């Protein structure tokens, strides 16, 4: 199959390559429900040596810079309680952790979760965390600009490989909240 965006040697509907995904991501794809069929979520094999954004877009297609999203894990704290959440923003922006995220979580303080917390709690590899397959009790905060794109490149749960996901599917991820202005320049 040909990838809907980018120039990849191998593109496969995610349900047909569950063994390439981490356990939580494979389980989420297997149980996918929503208006976007799971077969429209595409796995592309990528080499970790091209993981740096500038090198990645040079190798796999310059148009990917404007069609890529980052998924970061944040921790909101209030009164001794910590809430973990994911933020999905275009790769050309950064998550407004101290503004939009903090207010959405009702936290006094919000910051990026530590690498150990992010990987340990998500079951995914650092640098490959994806919103598909995160713990069910996590809010998944998605910038509206991500939802507006026809397809978005995002992590696959591993450093090797990426997912190409229809933008509107991000709004259907369990726990998803679509927010204006989550990603800032």
RODO-2510 file (C-alpha; in nm, 4 decimals, decimal comma):
residues 185
     n   res          X          Y          Z
     1     x     0,0000     0,0000     0,0000
     2     x     0,1060     0,3588    -0,0589
     3     x     0,1269     0,5879     0,2439
     4     x    -0,1325     0,8702     0,2391
     5     x     0,1448     1,1229     0,3212
     6     x     0,5242     1,1098     0,3044
     7     x     0,7596     0,8850     0,1105
     8     x     0,7869     0,5551     0,2951
     9     x     0,9103     0,2214     0,1603
    10     x     0,6563     0,0228     0,3623
    11     x     0,3057     0,1251     0,4682
    12     x     0,0584    -0,1201     0,6200
    13     x    -0,2860    -0,0823     0,7776
    14     x    -0,2168    -0,0950     1,1518
    15     x    -0,4572    -0,3893     1,2144
    16     x    -0,2412    -0,5967     0,9754
    17     x     0,0840    -0,5418     1,1671
    18     x    -0,0059    -0,5478     1,5363
    19     x     0,3216    -0,7264     1,6152
    20     x     0,5113    -0,4100     1,5134
    21     x     0,3335    -0,2094     1,7860
    22     x     0,3728    -0,2049     2,1629
    23     x     0,1112    -0,3990     2,3604
    24     x    -0,1066    -0,1003     2,4580
    25     x    -0,1078     0,0396     2,1030
    26     x    -0,1830    -0,2997     1,9458
    27     x    -0,4698    -0,3518     2,1917
    28     x    -0,6150    -0,0067     2,1128
    29     x    -0,5981    -0,0718     1,7376
    30     x    -0,7534    -0,4169     1,7844
    31     x    -1,0434    -0,2660     1,9826
    32     x    -1,0748     0,0562     1,7780
    33     x    -1,4270     0,2021     1,7592
    34     x    -1,5305     0,5178     1,5840
    35     x    -1,6268     0,6723     1,2528
    36     x    -1,2747     0,6247     1,1157
    37     x    -1,2107     0,2553     1,0385
    38     x    -0,9003     0,1091     1,2046
    39     x    -0,7696     0,0166     0,8573
    40     x    -0,7242     0,3886     0,7866
    41     x    -0,4634     0,4040     1,0650
    42     x    -0,1432     0,3208     0,8785
    43     x     0,1858     0,1940     1,0204
    44     x     0,5019     0,3013     0,8394
    45     x     0,8392     0,1515     0,9158
    46     x     1,0996     0,4186     0,9863
    47     x     1,4634     0,3921     1,0797
    48     x     1,5475     0,5346     1,4256
    49     x     1,8651     0,6901     1,2790
    50     x     1,6368     0,9392     1,0987
    51     x     1,4359     1,0245     1,4143
    52     x     1,5556     1,3859     1,4498
    53     x     1,2817     1,6046     1,2967
    54     x     1,5040     1,7880     1,0455
    55     x     1,6648     1,4643     0,9276
    56     x     1,3307     1,2817     0,9310
    57     x     1,1529     1,5266     0,6986
    58     x     1,4556     1,5440     0,4690
    59     x     1,4493     1,1648     0,4343
    60     x     1,0732     1,0906     0,4313
    61     x     0,9216     1,4095     0,2836
    62     x     0,9353     1,7805     0,3606
    63     x     0,5540     1,8042     0,3710
    64     x     0,5629     1,5956     0,6887
    65     x     0,6918     1,8918     0,8914
    66     x     0,3475     2,0568     0,8672
    67     x     0,1632     1,7258     0,9092
    68     x     0,3375     1,5794     1,2116
    69     x     0,2248     1,5845     1,5727
    70     x     0,4042     1,5280     1,8998
    71     x     0,2442     1,3485     2,1915
    72     x     0,3867     1,4541     2,5271
    73     x     0,2945     1,3326     2,8740
    74     x     0,2260     1,5972     3,1365
    75     x     0,1638     1,5838     3,5101
    76     x    -0,0844     1,8217     3,6705
    77     x    -0,0583     1,8625     4,0489
    78     x    -0,3092     1,9958     4,2977
    79     x    -0,3269     1,9260     4,6704
    80     x    -0,0912     1,6282     4,6668
    81     x    -0,2784     1,4626     4,3774
    82     x    -0,1130     1,4099     4,0395
    83     x    -0,3059     1,3706     3,7155
    84     x    -0,1250     1,2358     3,4107
    85     x    -0,2452     1,3463     3,0687
    86     x    -0,1247     1,3470     2,7109
    87     x    -0,1019     1,6526     2,4868
    88     x    -0,1100     1,6177     2,1084
    89     x     0,0125     1,9250     1,9215
    90     x     0,1572     1,9891     1,5776
    91     x     0,5330     1,9420     1,5721
    92     x     0,5757     2,3048     1,4658
    93     x     0,4244     2,4144     1,7998
    94     x     0,4663     2,3381     2,1695
    95     x     0,2014     2,2473     2,4253
    96     x     0,0872     2,5400     2,6418
    97     x     0,1538     2,3441     2,9619
    98     x     0,1390     2,6363     3,2062
    99     x    -0,1751     2,7871     3,0516
   100     x    -0,4238     2,5727     2,8594
   101     x    -0,3079     2,2373     3,0032
   102     x    -0,2941     2,3536     3,3658
   103     x    -0,6427     2,5081     3,3437
   104     x    -0,7925     2,2065     3,1650
   105     x    -0,6577     1,9709     3,4323
   106     x    -0,7649     2,2022     3,7167
   107     x    -0,4082     2,1889     3,8458
   108     x    -0,2093     2,4418     4,0445
   109     x     0,1044     2,3330     3,8648
   110     x     0,1631     2,1401     3,5422
   111     x     0,4889     2,0165     3,3945
   112     x     0,6216     1,7528     3,1597
   113     x     0,6238     1,4101     3,3228
   114     x     0,9622     1,2495     3,3777
   115     x     1,0835     1,0006     3,1179
   116     x     1,0468     0,7138     3,3671
   117     x     0,6892     0,8131     3,4489
   118     x     0,5933     0,8678     3,0837
   119     x     0,7308     0,5320     2,9666
   120     x     0,6408     0,3341     3,2770
   121     x     0,2794     0,4486     3,2900
   122     x     0,2163     0,4417     2,9134
   123     x     0,3953     0,1155     2,8298
   124     x     0,5572     0,2926     2,5335
   125     x     0,9108     0,3901     2,4380
   126     x     1,0362     0,7433     2,5012
   127     x     1,0352     0,9365     2,1748
   128     x     0,7585     0,7183     2,0324
   129     x     0,4654     0,7857     2,2666
   130     x     0,1362     0,8008     2,0806
   131     x    -0,2126     0,8955     2,1998
   132     x    -0,3511     0,5646     2,0710
   133     x    -0,3345     0,3116     2,3536
   134     x    -0,2734     0,5378     2,6517
   135     x    -0,4301     0,4440     2,9867
   136     x    -0,8101     0,4868     2,9758
   137     x    -0,8176     0,7267     3,2710
   138     x    -0,5802     0,9781     3,1109
   139     x    -0,7213     1,2889     2,9476
   140     x    -0,5868     1,3181     2,5925
   141     x    -0,5727     1,6884     2,5091
   142     x    -0,5645     1,7424     2,1324
   143     x    -0,5016     2,0724     1,9589
   144     x    -0,7815     2,1504     1,7121
   145     x    -0,5224     2,2052     1,4359
   146     x    -0,4329     1,8335     1,4572
   147     x    -0,7969     1,7271     1,4115
   148     x    -0,8314     1,9556     1,1067
   149     x    -0,5629     1,7756     0,9013
   150     x    -0,6531     1,4920     0,6614
   151     x    -0,3642     1,2759     0,7928
   152     x    -0,1142     1,3278     1,0733
   153     x     0,2171     1,1523     1,1419
   154     x     0,2554     1,0554     1,5084
   155     x     0,4536     0,8029     1,7127
   156     x     0,3698     0,4332     1,7095
   157     x     0,4588     0,3543     2,0707
   158     x     0,8145     0,2643     1,9673
   159     x     1,1115     0,4637     1,8392
   160     x     1,1012     0,2581     1,5211
   161     x     0,7953     0,3217     1,3073
   162     x     0,5222     0,5844     1,2997
   163     x     0,1471     0,5933     1,2591
   164     x    -0,0348     0,7944     0,9941
   165     x    -0,3726     0,8777     1,1451
   166     x    -0,6682     1,0664     0,9952
   167     x    -0,6907     1,3933     1,1898
   168     x    -1,0550     1,3468     1,2871
   169     x    -0,9663     1,0122     1,4521
   170     x    -0,7786     1,1979     1,7283
   171     x    -1,1103     1,3398     1,8506
   172     x    -1,2408     0,9818     1,8889
   173     x    -0,9593     0,8503     2,1083
   174     x    -1,0921     0,7546     2,4536
   175     x    -1,0519     1,0518     2,6882
   176     x    -0,9927     1,2979     2,4019
   177     x    -1,0679     1,6656     2,4532
   178     x    -1,0146     1,8902     2,1509
   179     x    -0,8885     2,2353     2,2511
   180     x    -0,8248     2,5571     2,0609
   181     x    -0,4833     2,7067     2,1313
   182     x    -0,3282     2,4014     2,3004
   183     x    -0,0317     2,4277     2,0633
   184     x     0,1505     2,7609     2,0588
   185     x     0,4240     2,8843     1,8285
***
